[in-house]
């Protein structure tokens, strides 16, 4: 089966402690963008490319992202970036 519609994010830089990155509400912005993209694009796949966390090994960042994605009705792929390894 071919995939025709993909929703892709890159370098979301989620902070583990919940604070925004450099004063920006990163978590809030990602959540809004994810839901808006799901509504508008109606993707068959969601891809989040690299730099999921702001700093290496921020467990809280990965836990938060997992909680945001756990109820998606479409498959998703996560790829690590230099901030994640």
C-alpha positions, -999 to +999 in steps of 0.1 A: +000+000+000+014+034-010+015+063+015+003+095-001+001+119+028+028+124+054+030+149+083+066+155+092+082+174+120+119+181+126+140+194+154+112+198+179+136+202+208+113+193+237+128+202+271+126+175+297+115+197+325+086+212+307+100+247+304+101+263+270+132+265+250+147+301+250+113+315+262+092+297+235+063+274+246+078+245+226+054+218+240+024+239+234+035+248+199+042+212+190+008+200+203-010+227+184+009+220+152+004+182+155-034+185+159-037+212+132-016+190+109-037+159+116-069+179+109-057+196+077-034+170+061-052+138+073-018+120+071-013+083+067+020+086+085+036+110+110+074+113+111+094+132+137+129+136+125+158+142+149+164+164+179+133+152+197+148+164+230+166+197+236+194+180+255+208+145+253+191+119+274+162+141+287+139+113+298+111+137+305+111+149+270+108+115+255+081+105+280+061+137+271+064+130+234+053+094+239+022+106+258+013+130+230+016+103+203+001+073+221-035+080+210-027+088+173-049+069+149-021+068+123+013+051+125+043+072+134+081+070+131+106+087+154+142+093+143+170+104+166+192+134+160+224+147+174+206+160+205+192+126+212+223+105+212 
